[in-house]
């Protein structure tokens, strides 16, 4: 009987020791999740063919470009021309020109989650954007029409979720060909690029101009004539824009004086030269824009600068159209052509065969 009693007590003690103990803490998890930044383009500006800061308010280090031909600068065709309103019809840019984006970056996790923003070219970081959120002028109403309302962030600039960046991209000389530019914003979890605001640009396109005649002849030829007579050209000079990247060109024309290389004892009227800027006239057309008036052609002068009404001494191919108050008619669109006719007056006296001379077509990119 004693032995049985002891066994019962041991079993009861074991049952008491196996009673579970409940903890007074338990893990809990929460979090809104990470929302990637959203990028909104507020405005853009383009420093096209300008000298440093003519477009932007402030000095951003841009420069007026020249356009190298086979890596060598050539005053005959290099550079660009400044128009009154900086017209450029296609997306191309040359070394030293600049593109500026002002963007608002919104992060629904809060503005503190926004780190850096970059101007990218083909996905590569090229420019670190400047945080200008605290500048009072950037918070004005322009953003009201650009940034839509979100669940708890109203339309326009909202300081709890938004930062504003200014991004200025300067074209580098090594860039060539078609590229995509965009803005990349970074938060603590990573980066996001908005291709909705991306643009496609052609950097440093080659300037190519083809000169020919409308009848396939190797030169411009004139009717036979006598001293004191004015003769017409029997063919036209064709100027075709074959530039890369959709570049449009403003074209100018000049001519050498004509000389007689045959040692014949020429005189026209007082020396062995037929002075073209006193005796040769031209008129040209581009598409439906035709200059019906005749204008005396000029000699090239490389000491002069380039403007809309003249370049290196040459005149616009459509000289009689007012480039400031009407459309820019002297523009040869990409893959388009201009055609020019000439007439020549022989002075009295005029002795010799004047077969040595050339026309000069000078172009500038818009």
KOLZA-300056 format. One line per field, with one value per residue (C-alpha): residue in one letter; x, y, z; residue number from 1. Coordinates in steps of 0.02 Angstrom, whole numbers. Layout:
<nodes>
r <- (A  ...)
X <- (X  ...)
Y <- (Y  ...)
Z <- (Z  ...)
k <- (NUM  ...)
</nodes>
This chain:
<nodes>
r <- (X  X  X  X  X  X  X  X  X  X  X  X  X  X  X  X  X  X  X  X  X  X  X  X  X  X  X  X  X  X  X  X  X  X  X  X  X  X  X  X  X  X  X  X  X  X  X  X  X  X  X  X  X  X  X  X  X  X  X  X  X  X  X  X  X  X  X  X  X  X  X  X  X  X  X  X  X  X  X  X  X  X  X  X  X  X  X  X  X  X  X  X  X  X  X  X  X  X  X  X  X  X  X  X  X  X  X  X  X  X  X  X  X  X  X  X  X  X  X  X  X  X  X  X  X  X  X  X  X  X  X  X  X  X  X  X  X  X  X  X  X  X  X  X  X  X  X  X  X  X  X  X  X  X  X  X  X  X  X  X  X  X  X  X  X  X  X  X  X  X  X  X  X  X  X  X  X  X  X  X  X  X  X  X  X  X  X  X  X  X  X  X  X  X  X  X  X  X  X  X  X  X  X  X  X  X  X  X  X  X  X  X  X  X  X  X  X  X  X  X  X  X  X  X  X  X  X  X  X  X  X  X  X  X  X  X  X  X  X  X  X  X  X  X  X  X  X  X  X  X  X  X  X  X  X  X  X  X  X  X  X  X  X  X  X  X  X  X  X  X  X  X  X  X  X  X  X  X  X  X  X  X  X  X  X  X  X  X  X  X  X  X  X  X  X  X  X  X  X  X  X  X  X  X  X  X  X  X  X  X  X  X  X  X  X  X  X  X  X  X  X  X  X  X  X  X  X  X  X  X  X  X  X  X  X  X  X  X  X  X  X  X  X  X  X  X  X  X  X  X  X  X  X  X  X  X  X  X  X  X  X  X  X  X  X  X)
X <- (0  142  223  64  41  213  184  23  110  249  125  33  198  245  77  102  273  205  78  112  177  100  216  170  240  207  283  184  224  160  215  141  260  377  302  427  449  343  421  328  403  358  446  592  712  839  999  1011  1154  1177  1329  1326  1167  1054  909  928  923  1098  1264  1258  1420  1350  1437  1398  1440  1538  1506  1664  1679  1778  1843  1912  1828  1785  1720  1628  1498  1533  1427  1248  1151  1050  874  762  662  790  695  739  614  692  777  964  1098  1283  1427  1402  1214  1104  938  856  715  629  546  442  476  336  358  203  315  364  484  618  624  681  868  949  888  995  986  1022  1080  1041  1017  1185  1199  1268  1208  1167  1011  1003  873  785  633  663  668  503  476  475  322  209  52  139  135  -53  -81  60  42  -124  -204  -152  -239  -180  -74  -168  -134  19  166  142  290  261  286  374  544  585  744  829  927  1040  1119  1265  1305  1480  1593  1606  1417  1360  1200  1025  1005  864  872  767  764  800  745  806  729  798  739  808  781  647  651  495  501  341  447  595  650  750  891  1024  1189  1322  1247  1358  1318  1315  1270  1266  1292  1240  1153  977  1036  1184  1315  1478  1465  1348  1349  1291  1224  1344  1347  1440  1513  1374  1249  1166  1156  1058  1124  1069  1053  1025  1128  1044  1084  1024  1025  1085  1130  1107  983  850  956  881  1001  999  1091  1194  1275  1429  1541  1723  1768  1801  1977  2055  2187  2241  2371  2274  2297  2121  2038  1858  1841  2005  2093  2105  1952  1764  1699  1549  1487  1464  1405  1322  1149  1056  883  833  682  650  491  350  449  527  626  574  692  872  1010  1194  1296  1435  1611  1646  1730  1788  1821  1633  1518  1361  1186  1020  1049  1227  1366  1551  1504  1375  1191  1041  982  811  879  720  615  610  672  620  437  389  431  615  610  797  788  823  730  818  824  756  836  855  883  967  971  1099  1122  1284  1322  1478  1557  1628  1763  1775  1912  1956  1885  1840  1829  1907  1790  1667  1508  1517  1366  1383  1262  1225  1122  967)
Y <- (0  123  99  142  307  371  340  442  591  588  592  740  837  805  872  1030  1064  1048  1192  1322  1497  1640  1788  1970  2041  1997  2066  2187  2252  2403  2525  2618  2538  2633  2738  2783  2967  3048  3179  3326  3446  3625  3717  3700  3823  3805  3906  3890  3972  4098  4174  4106  4173  4259  4141  4091  4213  4189  4122  3934  3914  3888  3949  3988  3831  3802  3650  3555  3480  3318  3381  3543  3712  3791  3969  3929  3818  3811  3884  3940  4099  4192  4234  4361  4227  4086  3978  3795  3675  3509  3434  3448  3534  3574  3582  3721  3736  3702  3624  3668  3574  3633  3483  3445  3278  3209  3067  3012  2946  3126  3254  3192  3029  3120  3118  3175  3213  3194  3250  3091  3057  2881  2830  2896  3029  3187  3330  3338  3444  3587  3583  3752  3709  3849  3984  4076  4107  3921  3888  4003  3949  3870  3703  3710  3663  3537  3427  3335  3302  3144  3053  3177  3298  3437  3493  3600  3616  3530  3552  3392  3282  3387  3455  3564  3546  3647  3542  3620  3505  3571  3475  3401  3386  3196  3172  3122  3053  3026  3014  3015  3142  3132  3164  3030  3052  2948  2901  2790  2633  2668  2777  2810  2894  2966  2933  3035  3193  3121  3202  3135  3246  3230  3295  3375  3330  3352  3499  3441  3551  3491  3616  3571  3643  3611  3542  3439  3558  3573  3762  3910  3967  4129  4178  4250  4439  4598  4737  4846  4702  4609  4420  4288  4127  3976  3866  3882  3845  3716  3718  3561  3538  3361  3394  3259  3265  3367  3525  3675  3799  3984  4006  4151  4175  4271  4266  4290  4419  4336  4333  4277  4141  4135  4277  4365  4544  4561  4725  4743  4891  4950  4794  4608  4571  4568  4639  4534  4645  4785  4683  4520  4504  4356  4303  4141  4041  3916  3818  3941  4089  4172  4333  4415  4562  4563  4603  4634  4490  4527  4462  4354  4445  4332  4482  4508  4422  4320  4387  4356  4491  4442  4319  4339  4468  4356  4400  4291  4192  4276  4448  4549  4463  4550  4422  4525  4555  4399  4216  4164  4137  4111  3945  3789  3651  3486  3387  3542  3650  3829  3875  4034  4121  4252  4390  4475  4645  4664  4836  4939  4900  4715  4610  4432  4263  4266  4083  4084  4119  4034  4056  4035  3967  3993  3909  3924  3805  3876)
Z <- (0  39  -129  -225  -129  -173  -359  -357  -276  -408  -551  -475  -453  -636  -696  -594  -670  -852  -834  -978  -938  -1047  -1110  -1071  -1238  -1421  -1586  -1694  -1871  -1969  -2103  -2251  -2376  -2488  -2626  -2763  -2802  -2937  -3051  -3128  -3255  -3213  -3354  -3470  -3550  -3690  -3705  -3894  -3989  -3851  -3767  -3591  -3511  -3636  -3602  -3420  -3275  -3210  -3271  -3296  -3393  -3567  -3725  -3905  -4002  -4159  -4265  -4315  -4488  -4472  -4306  -4380  -4362  -4529  -4533  -4693  -4610  -4422  -4285  -4263  -4287  -4158  -4215  -4131  -4041  -4046  -4168  -4175  -4252  -4202  -4050  -4082  -3982  -4000  -3877  -3750  -3773  -3623  -3575  -3409  -3322  -3165  -3084  -2931  -2848  -2739  -2617  -2522  -2384  -2353  -2422  -2303  -2401  -2558  -2582  -2744  -2919  -3075  -3256  -3355  -3532  -3592  -3410  -3352  -3217  -3299  -3187  -3002  -2988  -2864  -2726  -2736  -2630  -2506  -2640  -2621  -2806  -2850  -2742  -2841  -2932  -3083  -2994  -2967  -3149  -3156  -3002  -2974  -2806  -2714  -2568  -2437  -2539  -2626  -2804  -2829  -2712  -2543  -2425  -2326  -2480  -2613  -2661  -2810  -2912  -3048  -3172  -3306  -3436  -3541  -3701  -3698  -3852  -3841  -3856  -4029  -4100  -4035  -3846  -3719  -3578  -3421  -3234  -3104  -2924  -2779  -2613  -2476  -2565  -2737  -2891  -3018  -3188  -3268  -3455  -3470  -3462  -3559  -3722  -3869  -3931  -4066  -4000  -4111  -4281  -4435  -4550  -4731  -4880  -5060  -5203  -5379  -5532  -5588  -5756  -5694  -5767  -5669  -5654  -5670  -5851  -5934  -6103  -6229  -6224  -6270  -6162  -6097  -6101  -5956  -5980  -5883  -5809  -5910  -5755  -5568  -5414  -5301  -5114  -5023  -4834  -4794  -4612  -4479  -4337  -4425  -4423  -4514  -4592  -4625  -4790  -4858  -5027  -5088  -5240  -5288  -5416  -5585  -5657  -5820  -5793  -5975  -5974  -6111  -6054  -5986  -5935  -5871  -5861  -5781  -5717  -5752  -5646  -5673  -5510  -5459  -5317  -5443  -5592  -5536  -5460  -5385  -5332  -5246  -5191  -5052  -5074  -5109  -5043  -5193  -5196  -5359  -5338  -5398  -5274  -5304  -5238  -5114  -5085  -4934  -4790  -4649  -4535  -4515  -4392  -4427  -4402  -4486  -4615  -4660  -4621  -4662  -4792  -4876  -4893  -4847  -4998  -4980  -4948  -4972  -4839  -4671  -4546  -4393  -4434  -4533  -4544  -4561  -4747  -4773  -4682  -4784  -4695  -4668  -4832  -4921  -5055  -5112  -5294  -5354  -5523  -5577  -5703  -5752  -5827  -5936  -5912  -6053  -6098  -6050  -6129  -6076  -6030  -5845  -5798  -5625  -5479  -5363  -5266  -5079  -4985  -4799  -4680  -4496  -4392  -4311)
k <- (1  2  3  4  5  6  7  8  9  10  11  12  13  14  15  16  17  18  19  20  21  22  23  24  25  26  27  28  29  30  31  32  33  34  35  36  37  38  39  40  41  42  43  44  45  46  47  48  49  50  51  52  53  54  55  56  57  58  59  60  61  62  63  64  65  66  67  68  69  70  71  72  73  74  75  76  77  78  79  80  81  82  83  84  85  86  87  88  89  90  91  92  93  94  95  96  97  98  99  100  101  102  103  104  105  106  107  108  109  110  111  112  113  114  115  116  117  118  119  120  121  122  123  124  125  126  127  128  129  130  131  132  133  134  135  136  137  138  139  140  141  142  143  144  145  146  147  148  149  150  151  152  153  154  155  156  157  158  159  160  161  162  163  164  165  166  167  168  169  170  171  172  173  174  175  176  177  178  179  180  181  182  183  184  185  186  187  188  189  190  191  192  193  194  195  196  197  198  199  200  201  202  203  204  205  206  207  208  209  210  211  212  213  214  215  216  217  218  219  220  221  222  223  224  225  226  227  228  229  230  231  232  233  234  235  236  237  238  239  240  241  242  243  244  245  246  247  248  249  250  251  252  253  254  255  256  257  258  259  260  261  262  263  264  265  266  267  268  269  270  271  272  273  274  275  276  277  278  279  280  281  282  283  284  285  286  287  288  289  290  291  292  293  294  295  296  297  298  299  300  301  302  303  304  305  306  307  308  309  310  311  312  313  314  315  316  317  318  319  320  321  322  323  324  325  326  327  328  329  330  331  332  333  334  335  336  337  338  339  340  341  342  343  344  345  346  347  348  349  350  351  352  353  354  355  356  357  358  359  360  361  362  363  364  365  366)
</nodes>
